[in-house]
Amino acid sequence: MEPADVTDTSLFKEDHGADSLRAIEILAALEREFDITIDQAELSRMVNLNGVRAVVAEAEASR
């Protein structure tokens, strides 16, 4: 994915062709970057940048 092509609401899978493996890689990278733990069940909410931000904010708040 090109960063310039990704918007807050563009869908990773439908608009950018990301697969489930890519989603897990993103989740792992977020956990490392922010020193948080994200349940894999949250992947269903992480369909775009808005969803990722919400999940990360909740994980940070619960540490």
C-alpha positions as CSV (number, residue, x, y, z in Angstrom):
1,M,0.0,0.0,0.0
2,E,1.2,3.5,-0.7
3,P,0.7,5.8,2.3
4,A,-0.7,8.5,0.1
5,D,-3.5,6.2,-1.1
6,V,-4.7,5.3,2.4
7,T,-7.4,7.5,3.8
8,D,-9.1,7.3,7.2
9,T,-12.0,5.5,5.8
10,S,-10.6,3.5,2.9
11,L,-10.9,-0.2,3.6
12,F,-7.6,-2.2,3.8
13,K,-9.0,-5.4,2.2
14,E,-11.5,-4.0,-0.3
15,D,-9.7,-0.9,-1.4
16,H,-6.1,-1.9,-1.0
17,G,-6.0,-5.6,-1.4
18,A,-4.7,-6.5,2.1
19,D,-5.2,-10.1,3.1
20,S,-5.6,-11.6,6.6
21,L,-1.9,-12.2,6.9
22,R,-1.2,-8.5,6.3
23,A,-3.8,-7.7,9.0
24,I,-2.0,-9.9,11.5
25,E,1.3,-8.3,10.6
26,I,-0.1,-4.8,11.1
27,L,-1.5,-5.9,14.5
28,A,1.9,-7.2,15.6
29,A,3.6,-4.0,14.4
30,L,1.2,-1.9,16.4
31,E,1.8,-4.0,19.5
32,R,5.5,-3.5,19.2
33,E,5.4,0.2,18.3
34,F,3.0,1.2,21.1
35,D,3.9,-1.5,23.7
36,I,0.3,-2.7,23.9
37,T,-1.5,-6.0,23.6
38,I,-4.4,-6.2,21.1
39,D,-6.7,-9.3,21.1
40,Q,-6.9,-10.8,17.6
41,A,-10.7,-10.5,17.8
42,E,-10.2,-6.8,17.4
43,L,-9.1,-7.4,13.8
44,S,-12.7,-7.3,12.7
45,R,-12.8,-3.6,13.8
46,M,-9.5,-2.8,12.2
47,V,-10.7,-2.4,8.7
48,N,-9.5,1.1,8.1
49,L,-7.3,3.8,9.8
50,N,-10.3,5.0,11.9
51,G,-10.8,1.5,13.3
52,V,-7.1,1.0,13.9
53,R,-6.9,4.3,15.9
54,A,-9.9,3.3,18.0
55,V,-8.5,-0.1,18.8
56,V,-5.0,1.3,19.7
57,A,-6.5,4.0,21.8
58,E,-8.6,1.5,23.8
59,A,-5.6,-0.8,24.2
60,E,-3.5,2.1,25.5
61,A,-6.2,3.2,27.9
62,S,-6.5,-0.3,29.4
63,R,-2.8,-0.7,30.2
